[in-house]
Amino acid sequence: MTDIFAIALGVASTIASAIGILLLKMASRFGFMKMVFSRHFILGGVLFLFSGFFMILALKTEELSLLFPITSLTYIWVTLLSKAYLKEDMNKWKICGVALIVLGVMSVTLL
């Protein structure tokens, strides 16, 4: 039986990772020393730590072969966040890619 809590932790891990990378991208606009001490950089690093922590907790009760494909959701979150916060383009190829990732994750987790 699939552990729903473990899957939720896996999804939370991908969200924390995506927000973390968005914050690191925002921090990269500063010079090196200012970047390292910026709130974007620090919070981004903390979110990456939480991401790993969530995944480790999920792996305690669920199979790696089920949880690892869920990490592909990170690509979806990053695409959506970069469109919303960084004003990056969303072309038809990115939309198709996101749709394929969603189908892949659903097929692995639901079957």
C-alpha positions in Angstrom: 0.0 0.0 0.0 1.3 3.4 -0.9 2.0 5.7 2.0 0.2 9.0 1.2 2.2 10.9 3.8 5.5 9.8 2.2 4.3 11.0 -1.2 3.2 14.3 0.4 6.6 14.7 1.9 8.2 13.9 -1.5 6.0 16.6 -3.1 6.9 19.1 -0.3 10.5 18.3 -1.0 10.2 19.3 -4.7 8.4 22.5 -3.8 11.1 23.5 -1.2 13.7 22.7 -3.8 12.1 24.7 -6.5 11.6 27.8 -4.3 15.2 27.4 -3.1 16.6 27.4 -6.6 14.4 30.4 -7.5 15.8 32.3 -4.5 19.4 31.3 -5.4 18.7 32.7 -8.9 17.5 35.9 -7.4 20.6 36.1 -5.2 22.9 35.6 -8.2 22.2 39.2 -9.4 24.5 40.4 -6.6 28.3 40.4 -6.4 29.8 37.4 -4.7 30.1 38.7 -1.1 26.8 40.5 -1.2 25.2 37.4 -2.7 26.5 35.0 0.1 25.1 37.2 2.8 21.8 38.1 1.1 18.5 36.8 2.5 17.7 35.2 -0.9 20.9 33.1 -0.7 20.5 32.1 2.9 16.8 31.2 2.6 17.4 29.3 -0.6 20.1 27.2 1.1 17.8 26.6 4.1 15.0 25.4 1.7 17.4 23.0 0.0 18.2 21.6 3.4 14.5 21.2 4.2 14.0 19.6 0.8 16.6 16.9 1.6 15.2 16.4 5.1 11.6 15.9 3.7 12.9 13.4 1.2 14.8 11.4 3.8 11.7 11.2 6.0 9.7 10.1 3.0 12.2 7.4 2.1 11.9 5.9 5.6 8.5 4.5 4.7 8.2 4.4 1.0 10.2 2.8 -1.9 12.9 4.8 -3.7 11.5 3.6 -7.1 8.2 5.3 -6.2 9.5 8.5 -4.7 12.4 9.3 -7.0 10.2 10.0 -10.1 8.3 12.5 -8.0 11.4 14.6 -7.9 10.7 15.4 -11.5 7.9 17.7 -10.2 10.7 20.1 -9.4 11.0 20.9 -13.1 7.3 21.9 -13.2 7.5 24.1 -10.1 10.7 25.8 -11.4 9.0 26.5 -14.8 5.9 28.0 -13.2 7.9 30.0 -10.6 10.3 31.4 -13.2 7.4 32.4 -15.4 5.6 34.1 -12.4 8.6 35.7 -10.6 11.4 36.0 -13.2 9.1 36.7 -16.2 10.7 34.0 -18.3 9.1 32.8 -21.5 6.8 29.8 -21.6 6.7 28.5 -25.1 4.8 25.5 -26.5 7.8 23.1 -26.0 8.0 23.9 -22.3 4.3 23.4 -21.9 4.6 20.0 -23.7 7.5 19.1 -21.5 5.6 20.0 -18.3 2.6 17.9 -19.5 4.9 14.9 -20.2 6.4 15.2 -16.8 3.0 15.3 -15.2 1.9 12.2 -17.1 5.1 10.4 -16.1 4.8 11.2 -12.4 1.1 10.2 -12.4 1.8 6.9 -14.2 4.5 6.0 -11.7 2.7 7.0 -8.5 -0.8 5.8 -9.4 0.0 2.5 -11.0 
